[in-house]
Amino acid sequence: MKFTFAASPASTPDAIAFAIPKDGLENSALGLEQEGLVRKAAKAARFEGKTGQTFQTFITEGDAVVQVILTGTGKGNRKDNEAAGGAVVAKLIASGVKHLAIHPSGLDQERLARLLFGAKLRSWRIDKYRTTMPENAKQTLTEITVLDTDMESAKIWQDLSAVADGVALTRELVSEPANIIYPESFVERCQELQSMGVEITILGQEEMEQLGMGALLGVSQGSVRPPRMLAMRWDGTNGAQKKPLALVGKGVTFDTGGISLKPPGGMEDMKWDMGGAGAVAGTMKALAGRKANAHVVGVCGLVENMPDGNAQRPGDVVTSMSGQTIEVINTDAEGRLVLCDALHWTQETFEPEMVVNLATLTGAIIVSLGNEHAGCFCNDDGLSDTLLAAGTTSGDPLWRFPLTAAYDKQINSPIADMKNVGGKGAGSITAAQFLQRFIQDGVKWAHLDIAGMVWADKPGPVWDKGATGFGVRLLDQFVADNFEQ
């Protein structure tokens, strides 16, 4: 979707939108010939300016008929304004409106940019495989003119637009079916980041075998799709920040469960079991797009978990790159096997002092938190606090869970260093305890279990039904708050 800042549209828009705060209808100057009529109609329709509330009508301006849409900004905080922008696009995206003008209507630069951010986030959808879609369901809205020439608004918007582009990449990767996105093609989709200044390193199967990544390779051995380790480095500090922040994502591009086969009902959803890797890739695009003054490396462990005759079996013992051995009790607890080698390789290669990994790791986290928060497990209180704060600010919320040695006994193995699953209880915690065993001394580390957040069964304020892009806004905010001057 094209966004343009201008004092007036280059062509007559099909609709014009105004942002209205809670209970602010009477005091909002719209600058319309029939402004009083619009107010009376909105009041009759019980429009109050609540967050995400909209009102639409048609009026005449001279000889033209103009569609007017009011969108509520509630109390006017950043989330309210983002939701207001999202609400306008949700109403108009397939309405026949092609060109929308947005009036600043008393919004300051930050609030206006946030409204546009919500509009761009909500405009993303994937229709390319729908060849028989009815005409009235197709997207028509392609252009938004912002009736503002303030350079500060445009600068804030430029950075937010880059973040929205990162979210879009994540949604794209998560939404694509597994016959389209698999380890090799995931890497290909990320090649575009090189033109933005991101340095890319790729490990193939042979390199991973030489490094001893037996845990990750054990997961992939049942698939004809070869695994990949993808590393993306963005250094916006020009070498001033010596040690990077490391982001590590689980990238199981499809998860059948392996020999521990999942039930068929809903298995198609497992195309998004690479949501952690998708979030890392999207974050790297966002940081590069806004030229973040930070040094960050993003690593994605990419595999497909399939149940052929060469697949690993329950009871197998594998040796991780760290040298620790793992008894594989359940081949459907594969994400932690991928991550443990990815985490170890990241620490050995880039020597970060701080690592954050993201993964659609456990169904247990959905039992605990539903689809409202991602779980946060952390070995450092300060890191946890900053991540939770970034989640609250960005709109990608987290909730902290415990990490204590009391849970370790559940994953101790009688024949290896550890098992890859514990008992029936505390499934998300024991998964985190497993990963913690691969974190080197002195490294601050957080594990984000995002299984309940990467996919939505119904639309939200700034996303449609489907892939949410969860994690990109969170990580971008975390970097902005803690690593940039």
Wavefront OBJ file of the C-alpha trace (Angstrom):
o trace
v 0.000 0.000 0.000
v 1.305 3.441 -0.981
v 1.478 6.183 1.690
v 2.054 9.817 0.680
v 2.341 12.978 2.778
v 0.885 16.055 1.052
v -1.047 19.238 1.760
v -3.752 17.971 -0.598
v -4.296 14.762 -2.570
v -2.946 14.542 -6.122
v -6.292 13.064 -7.127
v -9.732 13.137 -5.550
v -9.859 10.510 -2.778
v -12.734 8.076 -2.486
v -12.958 8.655 1.272
v -11.538 10.878 3.980
v -10.893 9.762 7.572
v -10.798 11.797 10.780
v -9.472 10.662 14.177
v -11.803 11.467 17.070
v -10.824 11.063 20.756
v -13.165 9.657 23.383
v -16.063 12.085 23.911
v -14.354 14.539 21.562
v -16.873 14.597 18.740
v -18.304 18.019 19.585
v -14.891 19.665 19.796
v -13.314 18.142 16.694
v -12.839 20.518 13.771
v -13.398 18.564 10.560
v -13.287 21.420 8.074
v -16.251 20.091 6.110
v -19.124 22.097 4.621
v -21.607 19.737 6.274
v -19.645 19.289 9.480
v -22.708 19.778 11.663
v -24.628 17.106 9.774
v -21.758 14.638 10.229
v -21.676 15.288 13.969
v -25.439 14.840 14.335
v -25.400 11.617 12.318
v -22.451 10.220 14.287
v -24.118 11.103 17.570
v -27.334 9.414 16.421
v -25.308 6.312 15.576
v -23.862 6.384 19.136
v -20.349 7.062 17.967
v -18.363 8.159 21.028
v -14.759 8.007 19.849
v -14.021 4.785 21.710
v -10.880 2.956 20.668
v -11.418 1.234 17.327
v -15.003 2.498 16.947
v -15.889 3.791 13.477
v -18.697 5.740 11.828
v -19.229 6.097 8.073
v -21.457 8.436 6.106
v -21.696 10.283 2.762
v -21.993 14.037 2.344
v -21.770 16.550 -0.464
v -18.828 18.917 -0.793
v -19.635 21.323 -3.597
v -20.697 19.123 -6.500
v -18.920 16.024 -5.169
v -20.209 13.221 -2.974
v -17.638 12.438 -0.277
v -17.437 9.384 1.969
v -16.445 10.360 5.497
v -15.227 7.906 8.116
v -14.631 8.800 11.757
v -12.365 6.542 13.790
v -12.131 6.553 17.569
v -8.772 7.043 19.246
v -10.018 6.509 22.801
v -7.648 8.026 25.344
v -5.119 8.716 22.601
v -2.204 6.515 23.694
v -0.071 4.749 21.108
v -2.105 1.532 21.123
v -5.353 3.471 20.795
v -4.061 5.366 17.785
v -2.718 2.214 16.156
v -6.084 0.536 16.692
v -7.828 3.575 15.161
v -5.736 3.294 12.015
v -6.338 -0.425 11.868
v -10.088 0.050 12.238
v -10.256 2.410 9.243
v -8.393 -0.016 7.004
v -10.450 -2.986 8.193
v -13.599 -1.105 7.153
v -12.323 0.099 3.786
v -9.816 -2.463 2.540
v -12.336 -4.375 0.418
v -15.092 -1.744 0.276
v -14.426 -0.462 -3.231
v -12.488 2.533 -1.889
v -9.151 2.780 -3.692
v -7.761 6.059 -2.391
v -8.152 7.201 1.219
v -7.164 10.579 2.618
v -6.375 10.815 6.331
v -6.808 14.201 8.007
v -4.458 14.871 10.962
v -7.464 16.365 12.848
v -5.549 17.640 15.853
v -3.162 14.683 16.227
v 0.445 15.469 17.098
v 3.261 13.938 15.043
v 3.678 10.813 17.167
v -0.038 10.045 17.353
v -0.516 10.570 13.641
v 2.409 8.293 12.810
v 1.018 5.641 15.165
v -2.366 5.818 13.447
v -0.642 5.258 10.100
v 1.384 2.399 11.596
v -1.826 0.655 12.631
v -3.275 1.241 9.177
v -0.277 -0.312 7.435
v -0.137 -3.276 9.803
v -3.854 -3.979 9.295
v -3.573 -3.701 5.507
v -1.484 -6.871 5.162
v -3.251 -9.956 3.845
v -2.345 -12.955 1.705
v -4.720 -13.648 -1.183
v -2.405 -14.996 -3.853
v -3.689 -18.576 -3.706
v -7.391 -17.585 -3.879
v -8.273 -17.688 -7.570
v -12.080 -17.683 -7.192
v -12.435 -14.887 -4.642
v -15.612 -12.825 -5.167
v -14.993 -9.323 -6.457
v -16.495 -7.739 -3.353
v -13.983 -9.603 -1.170
v -10.878 -8.465 -3.057
v -8.666 -5.735 -1.684
v -9.344 -2.385 -3.320
v -7.602 0.090 -1.020
v -4.124 0.720 -2.425
v -3.306 4.360 -1.664
v -3.403 6.553 1.446
v -2.663 10.273 1.331
v -1.830 11.866 4.683
v -2.953 15.489 4.654
v 0.109 16.690 6.526
v 3.454 18.178 5.491
v 5.194 18.150 8.876
v 8.649 16.620 8.331
v 8.747 15.279 11.882
v 5.590 13.241 11.273
v 7.114 11.835 8.096
v 10.366 10.910 9.908
v 8.556 9.069 12.708
v 6.407 7.360 10.105
v 9.449 6.305 8.062
v 10.841 4.314 10.987
v 7.469 2.800 11.869
v 6.874 1.889 8.233
v 10.151 -0.070 8.277
v 8.944 -1.980 11.330
v 5.662 -2.724 9.540
v 7.685 -4.077 6.610
v 9.458 -6.410 9.028
v 6.127 -7.572 10.433
v 4.946 -8.195 6.870
v 7.946 -10.445 6.146
v 7.226 -12.468 9.266
v 3.560 -12.821 8.343
v 4.531 -13.893 4.838
v 6.911 -16.592 6.069
v 4.428 -17.871 8.656
v 1.489 -17.882 6.239
v 3.073 -19.701 3.326
v 2.340 -23.454 3.103
v 5.106 -25.934 3.804
v 5.496 -26.906 0.152
v 6.464 -23.280 -0.515
v 8.454 -22.386 2.621
v 10.974 -25.005 3.726
v 14.552 -24.532 4.965
v 16.090 -23.707 1.576
v 13.288 -21.403 0.411
v 13.134 -19.660 3.814
v 16.768 -18.716 3.282
v 15.993 -17.520 -0.245
v 13.192 -15.246 1.018
v 15.687 -13.626 3.387
v 18.278 -12.908 0.703
v 16.617 -9.528 0.067
v 18.053 -8.336 3.387
v 21.560 -8.290 1.890
v 20.631 -5.281 -0.248
v 19.668 -3.501 2.994
v 23.114 -4.036 4.517
v 22.512 -7.297 6.376
v 25.386 -9.777 6.282
v 24.151 -13.333 5.696
v 25.869 -16.624 6.569
v 24.387 -20.016 5.689
v 25.364 -23.455 6.979
v 24.306 -26.548 5.038
v 24.040 -30.127 6.241
v 27.702 -30.965 5.704
v 28.891 -27.965 7.701
v 26.502 -28.823 10.535
v 27.656 -32.440 10.522
v 31.271 -31.288 10.821
v 30.295 -29.073 13.763
v 28.579 -31.989 15.504
v 25.007 -30.648 15.527
v 23.525 -34.066 16.221
v 20.427 -32.702 17.964
v 19.296 -30.471 15.104
v 20.264 -32.994 12.428
v 18.378 -35.738 14.249
v 15.161 -33.784 13.752
v 15.741 -33.225 10.039
v 16.916 -36.718 9.118
v 13.393 -37.935 8.288
v 12.841 -35.239 5.655
v 13.979 -34.968 2.050
v 14.336 -31.225 2.681
v 17.913 -30.519 3.828
v 18.345 -28.356 6.952
v 19.879 -24.909 7.041
v 21.361 -22.624 9.680
v 20.818 -19.003 8.713
v 22.656 -16.128 10.401
v 21.862 -12.470 9.650
v 24.060 -9.722 11.075
v 23.150 -6.033 11.187
v 25.747 -3.656 12.609
v 24.412 -0.128 12.609
v 27.170 0.953 15.027
v 29.970 0.583 12.471
v 31.902 -1.642 14.846
v 31.459 0.481 17.986
v 29.384 -2.216 19.691
v 31.769 -5.165 19.706
v 29.479 -7.889 21.013
v 26.093 -8.223 19.329
v 22.713 -8.895 20.818
v 21.796 -12.386 19.576
v 18.282 -13.375 18.540
v 17.698 -17.076 17.875
v 14.566 -18.545 16.312
v 13.108 -22.024 16.033
v 12.448 -22.689 12.358
v 10.583 -25.986 11.993
v 8.994 -25.248 8.632
v 6.576 -28.131 9.073
v 6.104 -30.353 12.087
v 4.326 -33.683 11.709
v 5.647 -34.741 15.093
v 7.934 -37.257 13.390
v 7.519 -40.866 14.554
v 5.560 -39.458 17.530
v 2.992 -38.428 14.940
v 0.531 -35.657 15.706
v -3.213 -36.281 15.280
v -4.324 -35.326 11.744
v -6.922 -32.802 12.884
v -5.282 -29.376 12.755
v -1.888 -30.654 11.605
v -2.043 -28.195 8.705
v -1.448 -25.446 11.264
v 2.066 -26.746 11.772
v 3.232 -24.706 8.801
v 3.620 -21.917 11.370
v 5.910 -23.894 13.660
v 8.693 -21.693 12.294
v 7.124 -18.578 13.841
v 10.177 -17.930 16.025
v 12.520 -17.941 13.035
v 10.004 -15.836 11.120
v 10.009 -13.244 13.913
v 13.815 -13.119 13.908
v 13.925 -12.590 10.131
v 11.258 -9.877 10.334
v 13.097 -8.129 13.158
v 16.322 -8.065 11.171
v 14.469 -6.480 8.253
v 12.897 -3.905 10.569
v 16.243 -2.964 12.140
v 17.972 -2.676 8.781
v 15.038 -0.787 7.287
v 15.161 1.943 9.911
v 18.977 1.771 10.136
v 18.975 1.006 13.842
v 22.046 2.130 15.773
v 22.637 -1.342 17.167
v 24.656 -4.495 16.520
v 22.322 -7.489 16.277
v 22.678 -10.983 14.899
v 19.651 -13.128 14.081
v 20.040 -16.902 13.813
v 17.418 -19.324 12.490
v 17.686 -23.088 12.872
v 15.666 -24.430 9.922
v 14.433 -28.009 9.593
v 11.393 -30.052 8.593
v 10.209 -32.803 10.971
v 8.920 -35.776 8.962
v 8.276 -39.483 9.762
v 9.986 -41.494 7.003
v 12.042 -44.668 7.377
v 15.133 -42.672 8.251
v 13.449 -40.554 10.929
v 14.809 -40.636 14.471
v 12.936 -42.884 16.869
v 11.746 -42.444 20.436
v 14.572 -43.795 22.581
v 17.371 -42.645 20.284
v 20.289 -40.819 21.891
v 21.827 -37.862 20.051
v 24.895 -35.775 20.810
v 24.484 -32.028 20.610
v 27.135 -29.615 19.382
v 27.889 -28.756 23.008
v 28.803 -32.407 23.642
v 25.815 -33.008 25.913
v 23.789 -36.109 25.095
v 20.012 -36.246 24.825
v 17.632 -39.177 25.043
v 14.811 -38.485 22.592
v 11.667 -39.634 24.389
v 9.233 -37.840 22.089
v 10.151 -36.845 18.529
v 7.398 -34.200 18.666
v 9.464 -32.277 21.240
v 11.770 -31.351 18.392
v 12.004 -27.581 18.699
v 14.270 -27.713 21.721
v 16.583 -30.087 19.828
v 16.877 -27.563 17.027
v 17.339 -24.641 19.394
v 19.979 -26.235 21.612
v 22.406 -26.540 18.694
v 21.444 -23.149 17.286
v 21.991 -21.528 20.690
v 25.362 -23.208 21.199
v 26.585 -22.319 17.703
v 25.446 -18.708 18.144
v 27.373 -18.346 21.400
v 30.496 -19.997 19.998
v 30.437 -17.985 16.772
v 29.358 -14.492 17.823
v 30.237 -14.431 21.566
v 27.168 -12.428 22.611
v 26.646 -11.318 26.181
v 22.866 -11.484 25.734
v 20.712 -13.998 23.857
v 16.945 -13.987 23.294
v 15.378 -16.992 21.620
v 11.835 -17.259 20.271
v 9.935 -20.452 19.565
v 6.491 -21.897 19.089
v 7.761 -24.453 21.559
v 4.954 -25.964 23.628
v 1.206 -26.453 23.616
v 1.463 -26.159 27.379
v 2.049 -22.412 27.105
v -1.317 -22.063 25.359
v -2.959 -23.976 28.200
v -1.346 -21.525 30.628
v -1.771 -18.214 28.814
v -4.198 -18.798 25.967
v -3.706 -16.334 23.133
v -3.146 -13.228 25.267
v 0.542 -13.395 26.232
v 3.722 -15.203 25.237
v 5.676 -16.911 27.993
v 8.995 -15.450 29.119
v 11.671 -17.542 30.844
v 14.824 -15.711 31.844
v 18.020 -16.184 33.854
v 18.414 -12.465 34.564
v 15.879 -10.215 36.291
v 17.050 -7.076 34.515
v 16.708 -8.669 31.082
v 13.283 -10.011 31.971
v 12.119 -6.589 33.153
v 13.238 -4.868 29.955
v 11.633 -7.508 27.747
v 8.332 -7.323 29.612
v 8.409 -3.534 29.381
v 9.055 -3.696 25.639
v 6.173 -6.134 25.285
v 3.790 -3.802 27.087
v 4.897 -0.788 25.053
v 4.882 -2.512 21.668
v 1.658 -4.472 21.976
v 3.366 -7.904 21.915
v 2.818 -8.814 25.591
v 4.847 -11.272 27.685
v 4.287 -13.008 31.025
v 7.196 -14.325 33.084
v 7.416 -17.955 34.255
v 9.824 -19.513 36.768
v 13.142 -21.187 36.075
v 14.430 -23.210 39.030
v 16.526 -26.317 39.574
v 13.488 -27.991 41.153
v 12.236 -28.826 37.659
v 15.509 -30.345 36.441
v 14.770 -33.765 37.844
v 11.921 -34.128 35.349
v 14.332 -34.101 32.399
v 17.160 -36.185 33.869
v 17.763 -39.358 31.836
v 18.987 -42.747 33.107
v 21.160 -43.283 30.008
v 22.058 -39.792 28.750
v 22.699 -36.314 30.123
v 19.030 -35.383 29.732
v 15.681 -36.308 28.176
v 13.940 -34.030 25.715
v 10.661 -34.077 27.672
v 9.650 -34.151 31.317
v 6.472 -35.413 32.938
v 2.872 -34.349 32.447
v 3.131 -31.131 34.435
v 5.012 -27.878 33.794
v 5.687 -28.701 30.151
v 6.679 -25.167 29.172
v 8.971 -24.839 32.185
v 10.794 -28.111 31.644
v 11.313 -27.152 27.991
v 12.926 -23.911 29.167
v 15.022 -25.800 31.731
v 16.258 -27.996 28.862
v 17.334 -24.974 26.815
v 19.026 -23.353 29.806
v 21.515 -26.224 29.919
v 22.970 -24.923 26.645
v 23.524 -21.348 27.820
v 27.128 -20.561 28.678
v 28.157 -19.093 32.028
v 27.762 -15.328 32.188
v 25.420 -15.052 29.207
v 22.132 -13.302 29.904
v 19.397 -15.330 28.231
v 15.663 -15.257 27.710
v 13.427 -17.844 26.089
v 10.107 -16.632 24.678
v 7.514 -19.338 24.066
v 5.232 -17.714 21.491
v 3.112 -20.739 20.504
v -0.178 -19.036 21.343
v 0.609 -15.747 19.633
v 1.845 -16.285 16.065
v -1.548 -17.193 14.600
v -4.989 -15.711 15.252
v -8.317 -17.388 14.573
v -10.043 -14.013 14.333
v -8.963 -10.490 13.374
v -7.308 -8.183 15.914
v -6.773 -4.416 16.055
v -3.778 -4.444 13.711
v -3.911 -7.882 12.093
v -6.379 -9.912 10.085
v -7.231 -13.536 10.796
v -4.069 -15.608 10.344
v -0.428 -14.693 10.915
v 0.034 -11.881 13.450
v 3.758 -11.196 13.023
v 4.179 -11.474 16.801
v 7.666 -10.755 18.072
v 8.864 -8.163 15.572
v 7.390 -5.118 17.319
v 8.542 -6.538 20.662
v 12.156 -7.099 19.612
v 12.395 -3.827 17.707
v 11.149 -1.953 20.804
v 13.565 -3.920 22.999
v 16.487 -2.916 20.778
v 15.355 0.719 20.599
v 14.954 0.979 24.376
v 18.155 -0.768 25.421
v 20.766 -0.704 22.662
v 20.355 2.579 20.804
v 21.469 6.010 21.965
l 1 2 3 4 5 6 7 8 9 10 11 12 13 14 15 16 17 18 19 20 21 22 23 24 25 26 27 28 29 30 31 32 33 34 35 36 37 38 39 40 41 42 43 44 45 46 47 48 49 50 51 52 53 54 55 56 57 58 59 60 61 62 63 64 65 66 67 68 69 70 71 72 73 74 75 76 77 78 79 80 81 82 83 84 85 86 87 88 89 90 91 92 93 94 95 96 97 98 99 100 101 102 103 104 105 106 107 108 109 110 111 112 113 114 115 116 117 118 119 120 121 122 123 124 125 126 127 128 129 130 131 132 133 134 135 136 137 138 139 140 141 142 143 144 145 146 147 148 149 150 151 152 153 154 155 156 157 158 159 160 161 162 163 164 165 166 167 168 169 170 171 172 173 174 175 176 177 178 179 180 181 182 183 184 185 186 187 188 189 190 191 192 193 194 195 196 197 198 199 200 201 202 203 204 205 206 207 208 209 210 211 212 213 214 215 216 217 218 219 220 221 222 223 224 225 226 227 228 229 230 231 232 233 234 235 236 237 238 239 240 241 242 243 244 245 246 247 248 249 250 251 252 253 254 255 256 257 258 259 260 261 262 263 264 265 266 267 268 269 270 271 272 273 274 275 276 277 278 279 280 281 282 283 284 285 286 287 288 289 290 291 292 293 294 295 296 297 298 299 300 301 302 303 304 305 306 307 308 309 310 311 312 313 314 315 316 317 318 319 320 321 322 323 324 325 326 327 328 329 330 331 332 333 334 335 336 337 338 339 340 341 342 343 344 345 346 347 348 349 350 351 352 353 354 355 356 357 358 359 360 361 362 363 364 365 366 367 368 369 370 371 372 373 374 375 376 377 378 379 380 381 382 383 384 385 386 387 388 389 390 391 392 393 394 395 396 397 398 399 400 401 402 403 404 405 406 407 408 409 410 411 412 413 414 415 416 417 418 419 420 421 422 423 424 425 426 427 428 429 430 431 432 433 434 435 436 437 438 439 440 441 442 443 444 445 446 447 448 449 450 451 452 453 454 455 456 457 458 459 460 461 462 463 464 465 466 467 468 469 470 471 472 473 474 475 476 477 478 479 480 481 482 483 484 485
